[in-house]
Amino acid sequence: MNIKRVTSALLGFPLVAAILILGNTIVVDIAFAIIAAMSLHEFFNAFKAKAKPVIWIGYVAAALIAIIHVIPKEHILNVVSVIVPLFIFVLFLQVILSNMKTNIKDIAVTFFGICYIPLFLMFIPLLNGLENGKILIWFVLLAAWGTDIFAYIIGKTMGKHKFSKISPNKTIEGCIGGTIGSVILILIYAYICNTFFSLNIGYLSITIIGIILSIIGQIGDFAASSIKRYVGIKDFSNLIPGHGGMLDRIDSVIFIAPFAYFLLILI
């Protein structure tokens, strides 16, 4: 067992829990804007040998998460749909004004980074801002981190069949065990929500959602691994001992967030 990995998780979890449980909407929005900015910094730094991303516009995109709830709820998704083409416009304007010193590859990496991190991560504070959002948001974290924990344990103890060359340490047994473990945690949490918070979450529907989110989270993990393989790095940074960088830690959360938002509002 990786002691650094376990220690970092034990120290980091209370901090995340405190922000989500005790923090108001503004605190959560600002916290995730900072997380997005840190993750984008790691992402852009990873591509430094292959492209020159337009860093400033990435940070602007991350900062917008901090003010997401200034926008009236009924207009948020409409505003986001306008912001996306606006970013494309500004990026091409950068190409034109720089006389092609900023090229298409540079803005492609920049736009991909914006969509991959701030745009996806934005759905966490959006979910948190909903009615019962502070309760529902834990389904995202249980799906992501529950899968990671159980996949790691099962993979280390029982894993024999490699899953993909993209991430050679991952096994089929670990992937299946991660999903089963996370769904069990989600069902326990759903029972707590129904019993103590008077919610009416259907166990069949949350099981299906849990399976979907766990699989999506694992795809997110493989997606991050494919990026690291392309740019030739092991971790996005060494920020968190035993885990790598901020982006290494939240790669599954990023992928899960938008799907969780739309699935959870159904129940």
C-alpha positions as CSV (number, residue, x, y, z in Angstrom):
1,M,0.0,0.0,0.0
2,N,1.3,3.5,-0.9
3,I,1.7,5.3,2.4
4,K,2.0,8.7,0.7
5,R,-1.1,8.1,-1.3
6,V,-3.1,7.1,1.7
7,T,-1.8,10.0,3.9
8,S,-2.6,12.6,1.2
9,A,-6.1,11.2,0.8
10,L,-6.7,11.3,4.6
11,L,-5.5,14.9,4.8
12,G,-7.2,16.1,1.6
13,F,-10.6,14.7,2.2
14,P,-11.4,16.7,5.4
15,L,-10.5,19.9,3.5
16,V,-12.8,19.1,0.6
17,A,-15.6,18.1,3.0
18,A,-15.2,21.3,5.0
19,I,-15.5,23.4,1.9
20,L,-18.5,21.6,0.5
21,I,-20.4,21.2,3.9
22,L,-19.5,24.5,5.6
23,G,-18.9,26.8,2.6
24,N,-21.6,28.9,1.1
25,T,-22.2,29.1,-2.6
26,I,-19.6,31.8,-3.1
27,V,-16.9,29.9,-1.2
28,V,-17.6,26.7,-3.2
29,D,-17.6,28.7,-6.5
30,I,-14.2,30.3,-5.7
31,A,-12.7,27.0,-4.5
32,F,-13.5,25.3,-7.8
33,A,-12.3,28.3,-9.8
34,I,-9.0,27.9,-8.0
35,I,-9.0,24.1,-8.6
36,A,-9.8,24.7,-12.3
37,A,-7.0,27.3,-12.6
38,M,-4.4,24.9,-10.9
39,S,-5.5,22.1,-13.2
40,L,-5.3,24.2,-16.3
41,H,-1.8,25.3,-15.3
42,E,-0.8,21.7,-15.1
43,F,-2.5,20.9,-18.4
44,F,-0.9,23.8,-20.3
45,N,2.5,23.0,-18.8
46,A,2.2,19.4,-20.0
47,F,1.8,20.6,-23.6
48,K,4.7,23.1,-23.4
49,A,6.9,21.0,-25.7
50,K,4.2,20.6,-28.3
51,A,2.3,23.9,-28.3
52,K,2.1,27.3,-26.9
53,P,-1.3,27.6,-25.3
54,V,-3.0,31.0,-24.8
55,I,-2.7,30.8,-21.1
56,W,-4.4,34.0,-20.1
57,I,-7.7,33.1,-21.7
58,G,-7.6,29.7,-20.0
59,Y,-7.3,31.4,-16.6
60,V,-10.2,33.8,-17.6
61,A,-12.3,30.7,-18.2
62,A,-11.4,29.2,-14.9
63,A,-12.1,32.5,-13.1
64,L,-15.6,32.6,-14.6
65,I,-16.5,29.6,-12.3
66,A,-16.1,31.9,-9.3
67,I,-19.0,34.1,-10.6
68,I,-21.2,31.4,-12.1
69,H,-24.0,32.1,-9.6
70,V,-24.1,35.8,-10.3
71,I,-26.0,34.7,-13.4
72,P,-29.7,33.9,-12.7
73,K,-30.2,30.2,-12.6
74,E,-32.6,30.1,-15.5
75,H,-30.1,31.7,-17.8
76,I,-26.8,29.9,-16.8
77,L,-26.8,27.3,-19.5
78,N,-27.8,29.9,-22.1
79,V,-24.9,32.1,-21.1
80,V,-22.5,29.2,-21.2
81,S,-23.6,28.3,-24.7
82,V,-22.8,31.9,-25.7
83,I,-19.4,32.0,-23.9
84,V,-18.1,28.9,-25.8
85,P,-18.2,30.5,-29.3
86,L,-17.0,33.7,-27.7
87,F,-13.8,31.9,-26.6
88,I,-13.3,30.5,-30.1
89,F,-13.7,34.0,-31.5
90,V,-11.1,35.5,-29.1
91,L,-8.7,32.6,-29.8
92,F,-8.8,33.2,-33.5
93,L,-8.5,36.9,-32.9
94,Q,-5.3,36.1,-31.0
95,V,-4.0,34.2,-34.1
96,I,-4.8,37.1,-36.4
97,L,-3.4,39.9,-34.1
98,S,-0.2,37.9,-33.4
99,N,0.5,37.5,-37.1
100,M,0.3,33.7,-36.7
101,K,2.9,33.6,-33.9
102,T,0.0,31.9,-32.1
103,N,-1.0,29.1,-34.5
104,I,-4.0,26.8,-34.9
105,K,-2.4,24.0,-32.8
106,D,-1.9,26.5,-29.9
107,I,-5.5,27.6,-29.9
108,A,-6.7,24.1,-30.4
109,V,-4.9,22.9,-27.2
110,T,-6.1,26.0,-25.4
111,F,-9.7,25.5,-26.4
112,F,-9.5,21.8,-25.6
113,G,-8.1,22.6,-22.1
114,I,-11.0,25.1,-21.5
115,C,-13.6,22.6,-22.5
116,Y,-11.9,19.7,-20.7
117,I,-11.4,21.5,-17.3
118,P,-13.4,24.7,-16.6
119,L,-16.4,23.8,-18.7
120,F,-16.7,20.3,-17.3
121,L,-15.8,21.3,-13.7
122,M,-18.3,24.1,-13.7
123,F,-21.1,21.6,-13.2
124,I,-19.9,20.8,-9.7
125,P,-20.7,24.3,-8.3
126,L,-23.9,24.3,-10.5
127,L,-25.0,21.1,-8.8
128,N,-24.0,22.4,-5.4
129,G,-26.3,25.5,-6.1
130,L,-29.4,23.4,-6.7
131,E,-32.0,22.6,-4.1
132,N,-30.4,19.8,-2.0
133,G,-27.2,20.4,-3.9
134,K,-25.0,20.1,-0.9
135,I,-26.4,16.6,-0.5
136,L,-26.4,15.5,-4.1
137,I,-22.8,16.7,-4.8
138,W,-21.5,13.8,-2.7
139,F,-22.8,11.3,-5.3
140,V,-20.3,12.7,-7.7
141,L,-17.4,12.3,-5.2
142,L,-18.5,8.9,-4.1
143,A,-18.7,7.8,-7.8
144,A,-15.3,9.2,-8.6
145,W,-13.2,8.6,-5.4
146,G,-15.1,5.4,-4.4
147,T,-14.2,3.9,-7.8
148,D,-10.6,5.0,-7.5
149,I,-10.2,3.6,-4.0
150,F,-11.9,0.2,-4.7
151,A,-10.2,-0.1,-8.1
152,Y,-6.8,0.5,-6.4
153,I,-7.5,-2.0,-3.6
154,I,-9.0,-4.8,-5.8
155,G,-6.4,-4.2,-8.6
156,K,-3.5,-4.5,-6.1
157,T,-4.9,-7.6,-4.4
158,M,-6.7,-9.5,-7.1
159,G,-5.9,-7.9,-10.5
160,K,-4.4,-10.2,-13.0
161,H,-5.7,-9.1,-16.4
162,K,-4.4,-5.8,-17.8
163,F,-7.1,-3.5,-19.2
164,S,-5.3,-1.2,-21.6
165,K,-1.8,-0.1,-22.6
166,I,-2.9,3.5,-22.0
167,S,-2.7,2.8,-18.3
168,P,-0.8,-0.5,-17.8
169,N,-1.3,-0.6,-14.0
170,K,-5.0,-0.9,-14.3
171,T,-6.7,-4.3,-14.5
172,I,-10.1,-5.6,-15.5
173,E,-10.6,-6.9,-12.0
174,G,-9.8,-3.4,-10.6
175,C,-12.2,-1.6,-12.9
176,I,-15.1,-4.0,-12.1
177,G,-14.3,-3.9,-8.4
178,G,-14.1,-0.1,-8.5
179,T,-17.6,0.1,-9.9
180,I,-19.1,-2.4,-7.5
181,G,-17.5,-0.7,-4.5
182,S,-18.6,2.8,-5.5
183,V,-22.2,1.6,-6.2
184,I,-22.3,0.1,-2.7
185,L,-21.1,3.4,-1.2
186,I,-23.7,5.3,-3.2
187,L,-26.5,3.0,-2.1
188,I,-25.5,3.4,1.5
189,Y,-25.4,7.2,1.1
190,A,-28.8,7.1,-0.7
191,Y,-30.2,5.3,2.3
192,I,-28.8,7.9,4.6
193,C,-30.2,10.7,2.5
194,N,-33.7,9.0,2.5
195,T,-33.6,8.3,6.2
196,F,-32.1,11.5,7.6
197,F,-32.7,14.1,5.0
198,S,-36.2,13.0,4.0
199,L,-35.3,12.6,0.3
200,N,-37.0,10.1,-1.9
201,I,-34.2,8.6,-4.0
202,G,-35.1,5.4,-5.8
203,Y,-32.5,2.7,-5.1
204,L,-32.8,1.2,-8.6
205,S,-32.4,4.5,-10.3
206,I,-29.4,5.5,-8.2
207,T,-27.8,2.1,-8.7
208,I,-28.1,2.6,-12.5
209,I,-26.8,6.2,-12.2
210,G,-24.0,5.0,-9.9
211,I,-22.9,2.4,-12.5
212,I,-23.0,5.0,-15.3
213,L,-21.0,7.6,-13.3
214,S,-18.4,5.1,-12.2
215,I,-17.8,3.9,-15.8
216,I,-17.6,7.5,-17.0
217,G,-15.2,8.3,-14.2
218,Q,-12.9,5.5,-15.3
219,I,-13.1,6.7,-18.9
220,G,-12.0,10.1,-17.5
221,D,-9.1,8.5,-15.8
222,F,-8.0,6.7,-19.0
223,A,-8.6,10.0,-20.9
224,A,-6.1,11.8,-18.6
225,S,-3.7,8.9,-19.0
226,S,-3.9,9.1,-22.8
227,I,-3.0,12.8,-22.5
228,K,0.0,12.1,-20.3
229,R,1.2,9.4,-22.7
230,Y,0.9,11.7,-25.6
231,V,3.0,14.5,-24.0
232,G,5.4,12.0,-22.3
233,I,4.9,12.6,-18.6
234,K,4.0,10.3,-15.7
235,D,2.0,12.8,-13.6
236,F,0.7,16.3,-14.4
237,S,2.8,17.6,-11.4
238,N,4.0,16.5,-7.9
239,L,1.6,18.7,-6.0
240,I,0.0,15.9,-4.0
241,P,2.4,13.2,-2.8
242,G,1.3,9.8,-4.0
243,H,-1.3,11.2,-6.3
244,G,0.6,13.5,-8.7
245,G,-1.0,16.8,-9.6
246,M,-4.4,18.4,-9.0
247,L,-5.5,17.2,-12.5
248,D,-4.4,13.7,-11.6
249,R,-6.6,13.8,-8.6
250,I,-9.7,15.2,-10.2
251,D,-9.5,13.6,-13.7
252,S,-12.5,11.3,-13.0
253,V,-14.5,14.0,-11.2
254,I,-14.1,16.3,-14.3
255,F,-15.7,13.7,-16.6
256,I,-18.4,12.7,-14.1
257,A,-19.6,16.3,-13.3
258,P,-21.7,17.3,-16.3
259,F,-23.3,13.8,-16.6
260,A,-24.0,13.7,-12.9
261,Y,-25.7,17.2,-13.0
262,F,-28.2,16.1,-15.7
263,L,-28.8,12.6,-14.3
264,L,-29.2,13.7,-10.7
265,I,-31.7,16.4,-11.4
266,L,-33.9,13.7,-12.9
267,I,-34.3,12.1,-9.5
